[in-house]
Structures are given as C-alpha cells and as structure tokens.
Amino acid sequence: MVADNKKSDISFAGTFASSAFSACFAEICTIPLDTAKVRLQLQKKGVAAAGDAAALPKYRGMLGTVATVAREEGLSALWKGIVPGLHRQCLYGGLRIGLYEPIKTLYVGDDFVGDVPLTKKILAALTTGALAITVANPTDLVKEGVGALWTGIGPNIARNAIINAAELASYDQVKQTLLKIPGFKDNIVTHLFAGLGAGFFAVCIGSPVDVVKSRMMGDSSAYKSTIDCFVKTLKNDGPLAFYKGFIPNFGRLGSWNVIMFLTFEQAKKFAKSIESK
C-alpha cells in the first residue's frame, strides 16, 4: 500500500495473491482469539438466560478462555472453523485489499500527483469492501442453497464496507503521516504502528455496527430497523453501550491488522522480486 498516488509496481495478480495470503495468515494467527470471544459471548447469554448471577463463570478474560479451551478440549479446538474462514479470507481479503490501489487511482485519476485526499481513500475502501463482500457473501452461505447465497447482502455490504474503510483508509493515512516524520522509513516499524492505527480505528468505528448487528440478531422484533436499534440503544443504554468489550475487541482486531499488514508489505516485496525477474 503506497502512501501517495505512485502507480503500483506489481501486477494486480501479484497484489491479489499478496492480499489473500496475508489475510489468511492473519486469520490463522488470530482465530484462537475469535474462538475465545465467541465462548465469552455465549457464556454471558447463558448466565443471563439462567438468571444466576452468583454462578462462577467457566471462562475469564480473552487469554484465560484461550487457556481453558486448550486445556480441556485440546489445542485444535481453538482453530475450529479455520477452513471456511480461510476460504472467505482468500476471496474477500484478496479482493478488498487487492482492489484498493486500483480503485483509489480510478477516483483520483492516473495523472494525479501528491498525497491522495483522505476522502478519496475512504471512498475507495468503501467501494472495495462492498464489491468484495458482494462476491464473497456466497462463501458464507454456500450450504444454504442457491437461493440463499446472497441472503442479508444489504446489511453485510454496509458493515463490511464501513469496516474496510476504517482499516484500509486509516492504515494508508497513518502510514503516509508517519513517513513525513523524520526518522520514519517504509519499514516494519512504520508498518507496525500503521497496523495498530488501522486496528484501533476499525474497532472505534466497527464496534457500534457490531453491537447493533448483535442486538438485531438477538431480538429483531424489538426494533423496526437498524436505525431504530441504534437510536434505542443510545437512548436506553448511553453511548458507552456501543463500546462494551472494547479492549478484547482491540486485542483481536488490532493483532489481526498488525499481522495482516506486516505480512502484506513483505509479501508485496516478494511478489515484486518474482515479477521483476
């Protein structure tokens, strides 16, 4: 991912392959945290349904849950669901990241020189997120039959486009800003900080979206629409309700983005070396 509008020095195929590989590698590294998150969420729902506040929880914290699952069920239990996850990341991750630079260039024009405005970066990331999930959505629902392959595509497009914009545009912008500071170069340190920034902004922007999505899935009859759910949550529970579990979410999404972007930058260099031969 370049900090200005220089033309990419590798082909789209090389960028797509680098993107898909990086997204899959990040998925492999962080799926134990995702497994822990799901267990914690199910535990909270179970306690709430039972109404037994005094019961000692089986799982405590993200890392504690990882340790408990590994001890009781074996390490392999932490990677349950990795195969469909990799299928999705290979297609969705490859497209949303791989298309970002070409779409950004399309919006600013081939002759544009200098730093691309943040608004164009956001627009490009929204576009690639929407396009990628439109193509990849069937991979999540392939077992449901042809008629269901694009079920829920509207909300899915909105959520993934927003999250994608938060990740890619923020990484691009943070990297561009860091490279203007004396001492920072286009290296692993800069990629690390930019990746952390991407994860932070993704959680800040994505948490409200995920909270509304969870509430709609949990009791859709209580809300007329997504907007109604957002307004009622804000009115009844306050703005902090949208950021419950912020720290574990950042731990999961922050680590995913750091691993993905660090791997992506190195994979691009490798692809460039292969193509230049």
Salt bridges, closest charged atoms under 4 A:
ASP9 OD2 - LYS272 NZ 3.15
ASP34 OD1 - ARG252 NH1 3.25
GLU72 OE1 - LYS58 NZ 3.07
GLU73 OE2 - ARG39 NH1 2.82
GLU101 OE1 - LYS104 NZ 3.47
ASP115 OD2 - LYS180 NZ 2.42
ASP140 OD2 - ARG88 NE 3.22
GLU167 OE1 - ARG96 NH1 2.99
ASP172 OD2 - LYS104 NZ 2.67
ASP186 OD1 - LYS175 NZ 3.54
ASP186 OD1 - HIS191 NE2 2.62
ASP210 OD1 - ARG159 NE 2.70
ASP228 OD2 - LYS232 NZ 3.27
ASP237 OD2 - ARG215 NH1 2.71
GLU265 OE2 - LYS175 NZ 2.94
GLU265 OE2 - HIS191 NE2 3.90
GLU265 OE1 - LYS268 NZ 3.83
